[in-house]
Amino acid sequence: MVTGASSGIGLAYAHALAARGANLILVARSEDKLRELAQELAYRHYIRAYALAADLSEAGAAGDVHARASALGLTPNILINNAGFATHGRFETLPMERQLDEISLNCRAVVELSHAVLPAMLKRGEGAIVNVASTAALQPLPYMAIYGATKAFVLSFSEALWQEYRARGVRVLAVCPGATDTAFFDVVGAAEAGVGKRMSAESVVNASLQALDRGRSHIVPGGANRLLGWLPRMLPRQTILQIVANMLRPRATASRYP
Ligand SMILES: NC(=O)c1ccc[n+]([C@@H]2O[C@H](COP(=O)([O-])OP(=O)(O)OC[C@H]3O[C@@H](n4cnc5c(N)ncnc54)[C@H](OP(=O)(O)O)[C@@H]3O)[C@@H](O)[C@H]2O)c1
């Protein structure tokens, strides 16, 4: 099961897993795109692919998706929790509803789907959960405070589950991509959020599937991203906050605030 399969990193997961011969349950809001993708992958790779449209930011939607899959006789043995989005701007200026949706999609849906698929995986003694976090998880992000906090949640949650389930046959991996060339930045709607050279979604997915095969608990794809990921461990926390604030500060009001 791949969430956020209609675009970007999730779309690349769908292609990569279909190429490995996996049958797919594709989840996102864009039903038409999912249906087209399901047809294309089924035809190209001789697999079965199902499109389940859902808004995973809605309460209960993740459980509902799992129930719909079960009703079709489908039991995921790999779950890719990838759907997510970011907001950018001063915390008090961003609509509360949008930020709560962000928490709900980036965290709640990840927890609900993981909880739903685990019992069957444990019963079989095998399975994998891949949670797409971000390098945003590695330090707080002033001006993207909610996004950074949701991804820190995903990283912490995933690593804890990795340890809980490693001896019971279920692999859990947190993926921490840096800037990746997808529609993500159009959704954020702010050029400031796109820091650094963008990797392709395919390279992110390939690196993460290799890490999953090796039983790693987390992966930061890309040498430059790994190097940047070390900085928060080397520098004082307040210095890191200042550096990140300088990169992400909304440009229209850049000079008026610290
Ligand atoms: N691109 C980057 O630089 C970057 C870096 C680090 C981490 N990430 C993470 O990578 C993941 C994938 O993002 P992306 O870069 O591939 O962005 P993207 O191209 O915008 O893809 C986001 C996917 O999530 C789906 N989605 C969004 N809201 C949804 C909702 N409410 N319910 C169900 N599905 C929803 C979208 O499909 P619909 O619109 O059809 O629903 C789409 O398939 C996210 O978790 C993001 O935080 C991205």
The ligand as a Gaussian input file, in Angstrom:
#p B3LYP/6-31G(d) Opt

LIG

0 1
 N        9.709000      17.017000      -2.089000
 C       10.524000      17.227000      -1.063000
 O       11.443000      18.081000      -1.117000
 C       10.375000      16.414000       0.195000
 C       11.462000      16.396000       1.083000
 C       11.351000      15.652000       2.238000
 C       10.201000      14.939000       2.501000
 N        9.151000      14.981000       1.626000
 C        7.956000      14.221000       1.958000
 O        7.697000      13.316000       0.909000
 C        6.311000      12.976000       0.927000
 C        5.761000      13.035000      -0.483000
 O        5.828000      14.366000      -0.942000
 P        6.221000      14.731000      -2.455000
 O        7.478000      15.496000      -2.411000
 O        6.147000      13.553000      -3.316000
 O        5.054000      15.793000      -2.759000
 P        3.827000      15.762000      -3.796000
 O        4.355000      15.537000      -5.176000
 O        3.060000      17.000000      -3.497000
 O        3.004000      14.468000      -3.377000
 C        2.183000      14.426000      -2.245000
 C        1.283000      13.225000      -2.346000
 O        0.461000      13.165000      -1.177000
 C       -0.909000      13.102000      -1.594000
 N       -1.747000      13.797000      -0.630000
 C       -1.681000      15.100000      -0.273000
 N       -2.657000      15.398000       0.595000
 C       -3.353000      14.240000       0.801000
 C       -4.479000      13.891000       1.587000
 N       -5.082000      14.821000       2.348000
 N       -4.940000      12.631000       1.555000
 C       -4.338000      11.687000       0.770000
 N       -3.258000      11.957000       0.011000
 C       -2.776000      13.225000       0.021000
 C       -0.947000      13.782000      -2.952000
 O       -2.004000      13.293000      -3.756000
 P       -3.424000      14.029000      -3.949000
 O       -3.172000      15.478000      -4.140000
 O       -3.973000      13.309000      -5.135000
 O       -4.188000      13.707000      -2.696000
 C        0.366000      13.290000      -3.556000
 O        0.190000      12.005000      -4.095000
 C        5.648000      13.934000       1.923000
 O        5.423000      13.260000       3.139000
 C        6.683000      15.022000       2.102000
 O        6.591000      15.638000       3.352000
 C        9.221000      15.697000       0.470000

